[in-house]
Amino acid sequence: MEWSASLHGLAGGVLIGLSATWLMGSLGRIAGISGILSSLVFERPRGDSAWRLTFLLGLISGPLLVMALGGGLGNVAGQGAGAVIGDPAGGVGLMVVAGLLVGLGTGIGSGCTSGHGVCGLSRLSPRSLMATLTFLIMAMVTVYLVRHLLRGGA
């Protein structure tokens, strides 16, 4: 087991938790990406667009800063140091459809994994507990179907 990757994941998780706590403590807002993005795109500006835009720009600029400092794009577990994250396994069309389905799911589920899994569970929200269990169960079913019934993946 490579410890540096685990430590990077741990550090990232701690930073996500701290940012969610800071946002809740300072503005009383939940750090759910789908809610932040949808309110910027689909709702009239309410005077709180600045923090939403700043939050989203931070999500984009953080990885760009790491790349600019020589951190690279990262690697895909089990595929060696030369493999980079971002090459769609099923093509760009499949990725677009998958992205649209994720967007539809966040609308139906009233939030995304960051909103329910990180922020909702920490607030002991029963709705977020059910949503997170649903995410996890469906992820397990999907992996089983793809790997064992469709014979795809590793």
Phi and psi in degrees as GROMACS dihedral restraints (atoms count N, CA, C in turn):
[ dihedral_restraints ]
;  ai    aj    ak    al  type     phi  dphi    fc
    3     4     5     6     1   -88.7    20    10
    4     5     6     7     1   116.0    20    10
    6     7     8     9     1   -72.9    20    10
    7     8     9    10     1   -29.8    20    10
    9    10    11    12     1   -64.0    20    10
   10    11    12    13     1   -38.9    20    10
   12    13    14    15     1   -65.5    20    10
   13    14    15    16     1   -39.1    20    10
   15    16    17    18     1   -65.8    20    10
   16    17    18    19     1   -39.8    20    10
   18    19    20    21     1   -67.8    20    10
   19    20    21    22     1   -36.4    20    10
   21    22    23    24     1   -63.6    20    10
   22    23    24    25     1   -43.3    20    10
   24    25    26    27     1   -62.9    20    10
   25    26    27    28     1   -41.7    20    10
   27    28    29    30     1   -62.7    20    10
   28    29    30    31     1   -46.0    20    10
   30    31    32    33     1   -62.3    20    10
   31    32    33    34     1   -42.0    20    10
   33    34    35    36     1   -62.8    20    10
   34    35    36    37     1   -42.7    20    10
   36    37    38    39     1   -63.1    20    10
   37    38    39    40     1   -41.5    20    10
   39    40    41    42     1   -63.4    20    10
   40    41    42    43     1   -42.5    20    10
   42    43    44    45     1   -65.3    20    10
   43    44    45    46     1   -38.5    20    10
   45    46    47    48     1   -64.1    20    10
   46    47    48    49     1   -45.6    20    10
   48    49    50    51     1   -61.9    20    10
   49    50    51    52     1   -42.5    20    10
   51    52    53    54     1   -65.5    20    10
   52    53    54    55     1   -40.2    20    10
   54    55    56    57     1   -67.9    20    10
   55    56    57    58     1   -38.4    20    10
   57    58    59    60     1   -65.3    20    10
   58    59    60    61     1   -40.2    20    10
   60    61    62    63     1   -66.5    20    10
   61    62    63    64     1   -42.7    20    10
   63    64    65    66     1   -62.7    20    10
   64    65    66    67     1   -44.2    20    10
   66    67    68    69     1   -63.8    20    10
   67    68    69    70     1   -42.1    20    10
   69    70    71    72     1   -67.2    20    10
   70    71    72    73     1   -42.5    20    10
   72    73    74    75     1   -70.9    20    10
   73    74    75    76     1   -37.6    20    10
   75    76    77    78     1   -86.9    20    10
   76    77    78    79     1   -39.6    20    10
   78    79    80    81     1  -116.1    20    10
   79    80    81    82     1    -8.1    20    10
   81    82    83    84     1    70.2    20    10
   82    83    84    85     1    25.7    20    10
   84    85    86    87     1  -112.6    20    10
   85    86    87    88     1   152.3    20    10
   87    88    89    90     1   -92.8    20    10
   88    89    90    91     1   135.3    20    10
   90    91    92    93     1   -84.8    20    10
   91    92    93    94     1    54.5    20    10
   93    94    95    96     1   -93.4    20    10
   94    95    96    97     1   119.0    20    10
   96    97    98    99     1   -62.1    20    10
   97    98    99   100     1   -42.8    20    10
   99   100   101   102     1   -63.6    20    10
  100   101   102   103     1   -38.6    20    10
  102   103   104   105     1   -68.6    20    10
  103   104   105   106     1   -40.5    20    10
  105   106   107   108     1   -63.8    20    10
  106   107   108   109     1   -47.3    20    10
  108   109   110   111     1   -69.0    20    10
  109   110   111   112     1   -45.4    20    10
  111   112   113   114     1   -65.0    20    10
  112   113   114   115     1   -34.6    20    10
  114   115   116   117     1   -70.3    20    10
  115   116   117   118     1   -29.4    20    10
  117   118   119   120     1   -70.9    20    10
  118   119   120   121     1   -38.4    20    10
  120   121   122   123     1   -85.4    20    10
  121   122   123   124     1   -43.5    20    10
  123   124   125   126     1  -104.6    20    10
  124   125   126   127     1    -9.8    20    10
  126   127   128   129     1  -112.8    20    10
  127   128   129   130     1   155.8    20    10
  129   130   131   132     1   -66.6    20    10
  130   131   132   133     1   143.8    20    10
  132   133   134   135     1   -56.5    20    10
  133   134   135   136     1   132.7    20    10
  135   136   137   138     1  -116.5    20    10
  136   137   138   139     1    12.6    20    10
  138   139   140   141     1    92.9    20    10
  139   140   141   142     1    -7.9    20    10
  141   142   143   144     1  -113.9    20    10
  142   143   144   145     1    21.3    20    10
  144   145   146   147     1   -70.8    20    10
  145   146   147   148     1   -26.6    20    10
  147   148   149   150     1   -62.8    20    10
  148   149   150   151     1   -47.3    20    10
  150   151   152   153     1   -68.3    20    10
  151   152   153   154     1   -33.6    20    10
  153   154   155   156     1   -65.6    20    10
  154   155   156   157     1   -45.7    20    10
  156   157   158   159     1   -64.7    20    10
  157   158   159   160     1   -41.8    20    10
  159   160   161   162     1   -62.0    20    10
  160   161   162   163     1   -42.7    20    10
  162   163   164   165     1   -59.6    20    10
  163   164   165   166     1   -48.4    20    10
  165   166   167   168     1   -66.3    20    10
  166   167   168   169     1   -39.4    20    10
  168   169   170   171     1   -63.6    20    10
  169   170   171   172     1   -34.4    20    10
  171   172   173   174     1   -64.6    20    10
  172   173   174   175     1   -37.1    20    10
  174   175   176   177     1   -63.7    20    10
  175   176   177   178     1   -34.8    20    10
  177   178   179   180     1   -83.7    20    10
  178   179   180   181     1   -41.6    20    10
  180   181   182   183     1   -74.6    20    10
  181   182   183   184     1   -26.6    20    10
  183   184   185   186     1   -58.4    20    10
  184   185   186   187     1   -55.9    20    10
  186   187   188   189     1   -62.7    20    10
  187   188   189   190     1   -36.0    20    10
  189   190   191   192     1   -63.7    20    10
  190   191   192   193     1   -38.6    20    10
  192   193   194   195     1   -64.7    20    10
  193   194   195   196     1   -42.6    20    10
  195   196   197   198     1   -61.2    20    10
  196   197   198   199     1   -42.3    20    10
  198   199   200   201     1   -65.2    20    10
  199   200   201   202     1   -40.7    20    10
  201   202   203   204     1   -65.6    20    10
  202   203   204   205     1   -30.0    20    10
  204   205   206   207     1   -86.2    20    10
  205   206   207   208     1     6.8    20    10
  207   208   209   210     1    94.1    20    10
  208   209   210   211     1    13.3    20    10
  210   211   212   213     1   -77.4    20    10
  211   212   213   214     1   -13.3    20    10
  213   214   215   216     1    73.2    20    10
  214   215   216   217     1  -168.1    20    10
  216   217   218   219     1   -94.8    20    10
  217   218   219   220     1    -6.1    20    10
  219   220   221   222     1    93.9    20    10
  220   221   222   223     1   179.5    20    10
  222   223   224   225     1  -133.8    20    10
  223   224   225   226     1   160.3    20    10
  225   226   227   228     1   -94.1    20    10
  226   227   228   229     1   128.2    20    10
  228   229   230   231     1   -55.1    20    10
  229   230   231   232     1   132.0    20    10
  231   232   233   234     1    81.4    20    10
  232   233   234   235     1     0.7    20    10
  234   235   236   237     1  -115.0    20    10
  235   236   237   238     1    10.1    20    10
  237   238   239   240     1    88.9    20    10
  238   239   240   241     1   165.3    20    10
  240   241   242   243     1   -68.5    20    10
  241   242   243   244     1   -22.0    20    10
  243   244   245   246     1   -81.6    20    10
  244   245   246   247     1   -16.2    20    10
  246   247   248   249     1   -77.1    20    10
  247   248   249   250     1   137.9    20    10
  249   250   251   252     1  -114.1    20    10
  250   251   252   253     1   152.3    20    10
  252   253   254   255     1   -77.4    20    10
  253   254   255   256     1   139.3    20    10
  255   256   257   258     1   126.0    20    10
  256   257   258   259     1   -17.4    20    10
  258   259   260   261     1   -79.7    20    10
  259   260   261   262     1   111.2    20    10
  261   262   263   264     1   -67.7    20    10
  262   263   264   265     1   128.6    20    10
  264   265   266   267     1   -69.3    20    10
  265   266   267   268     1   -30.3    20    10
  267   268   269   270     1  -108.0    20    10
  268   269   270   271     1     9.6    20    10
  270   271   272   273     1    94.0    20    10
  271   272   273   274     1   163.7    20    10
  273   274   275   276     1   -66.7    20    10
  274   275   276   277     1   -38.3    20    10
  276   277   278   279     1   -59.4    20    10
  277   278   279   280     1   -44.8    20    10
  279   280   281   282     1   -63.8    20    10
  280   281   282   283     1   -37.3    20    10
  282   283   284   285     1   -66.5    20    10
  283   284   285   286     1   -37.5    20    10
  285   286   287   288     1   -65.3    20    10
  286   287   288   289     1   -45.7    20    10
  288   289   290   291     1   -61.7    20    10
  289   290   291   292     1   -43.8    20    10
  291   292   293   294     1   -61.3    20    10
  292   293   294   295     1   -42.7    20    10
  294   295   296   297     1   -63.1    20    10
  295   296   297   298     1   -41.0    20    10
  297   298   299   300     1   -65.4    20    10
  298   299   300   301     1   -38.9    20    10
  300   301   302   303     1   -66.5    20    10
  301   302   303   304     1   -37.4    20    10
  303   304   305   306     1   -63.9    20    10
  304   305   306   307     1   -43.6    20    10
  306   307   308   309     1   -61.1    20    10
  307   308   309   310     1   -41.7    20    10
  309   310   311   312     1   -62.6    20    10
  310   311   312   313     1   -43.4    20    10
  312   313   314   315     1   -63.5    20    10
  313   314   315   316     1   -38.0    20    10
  315   316   317   318     1   -68.9    20    10
  316   317   318   319     1   -30.8    20    10
  318   319   320   321     1   -69.6    20    10
  319   320   321   322     1   -44.9    20    10
  321   322   323   324     1   -66.7    20    10
  322   323   324   325     1   -39.5    20    10
  324   325   326   327     1   -85.8    20    10
  325   326   327   328     1     4.1    20    10
  327   328   329   330     1    54.6    20    10
  328   329   330   331     1    39.9    20    10
  330   331   332   333     1   148.4    20    10
  331   332   333   334     1   175.0    20    10
  333   334   335   336     1  -118.1    20    10
  334   335   336   337     1  -175.6    20    10
  336   337   338   339     1   -63.0    20    10
  337   338   339   340     1   -35.0    20    10
  339   340   341   342     1   -71.2    20    10
  340   341   342   343     1   -39.5    20    10
  342   343   344   345     1   -68.8    20    10
  343   344   345   346     1   -48.0    20    10
  345   346   347   348     1   -80.6    20    10
  346   347   348   349     1   -49.9    20    10
  348   349   350   351     1   -70.7    20    10
  349   350   351   352     1   -42.4    20    10
  351   352   353   354     1   -88.8    20    10
  352   353   354   355     1   -53.7    20    10
  354   355   356   357     1   -85.4    20    10
  355   356   357   358     1   -42.3    20    10
  357   358   359   360     1   -67.8    20    10
  358   359   360   361     1   -43.1    20    10
  360   361   362   363     1   -65.1    20    10
  361   362   363   364     1   -36.4    20    10
  363   364   365   366     1   -69.0    20    10
  364   365   366   367     1   -21.7    20    10
  366   367   368   369     1   -94.1    20    10
  367   368   369   370     1     4.7    20    10
  369   370   371   372     1    59.5    20    10
  370   371   372   373     1    39.0    20    10
  372   373   374   375     1   -78.6    20    10
  373   374   375   376     1   120.5    20    10
  375   376   377   378     1   -60.4    20    10
  376   377   378   379     1   -38.5    20    10
  378   379   380   381     1   -62.6    20    10
  379   380   381   382     1   -40.8    20    10
  381   382   383   384     1   -69.3    20    10
  382   383   384   385     1   -34.2    20    10
  384   385   386   387     1   -62.6    20    10
  385   386   387   388     1   -46.2    20    10
  387   388   389   390     1   -65.2    20    10
  388   389   390   391     1   -40.3    20    10
  390   391   392   393     1   -63.8    20    10
  391   392   393   394     1   -44.6    20    10
  393   394   395   396     1   -65.7    20    10
  394   395   396   397     1   -41.3    20    10
  396   397   398   399     1   -61.5    20    10
  397   398   399   400     1   -39.3    20    10
  399   400   401   402     1   -63.6    20    10
  400   401   402   403     1   -44.0    20    10
  402   403   404   405     1   -57.2    20    10
  403   404   405   406     1   -49.2    20    10
  405   406   407   408     1   -65.5    20    10
  406   407   408   409     1   -44.3    20    10
  408   409   410   411     1   -63.4    20    10
  409   410   411   412     1   -43.8    20    10
  411   412   413   414     1   -67.2    20    10
  412   413   414   415     1   -33.6    20    10
  414   415   416   417     1   -64.7    20    10
  415   416   417   418     1   -42.5    20    10
  417   418   419   420     1   -65.0    20    10
  418   419   420   421     1   -42.1    20    10
  420   421   422   423     1   -62.8    20    10
  421   422   423   424     1   -42.4    20    10
  423   424   425   426     1   -62.5    20    10
  424   425   426   427     1   -46.5    20    10
  426   427   428   429     1   -60.8    20    10
  427   428   429   430     1   -43.6    20    10
  429   430   431   432     1   -60.9    20    10
  430   431   432   433     1   -47.3    20    10
  432   433   434   435     1   -61.7    20    10
  433   434   435   436     1   -46.0    20    10
  435   436   437   438     1   -69.0    20    10
  436   437   438   439     1   -45.0    20    10
  438   439   440   441     1   -79.0    20    10
  439   440   441   442     1   -36.6    20    10
  441   442   443   444     1  -104.9    20    10
  442   443   444   445     1   -35.5    20    10
  444   445   446   447     1   -94.1    20    10
  445   446   447   448     1   -37.7    20    10
  447   448   449   450     1   -94.6    20    10
  448   449   450   451     1    -7.1    20    10
  450   451   452   453     1    57.8    20    10
  451   452   453   454     1    36.6    20    10
  453   454   455   456     1  -104.7    20    10
  454   455   456   457     1   174.2    20    10
  456   457   458   459     1    71.0    20    10
  457   458   459   460     1  -173.9    20    10
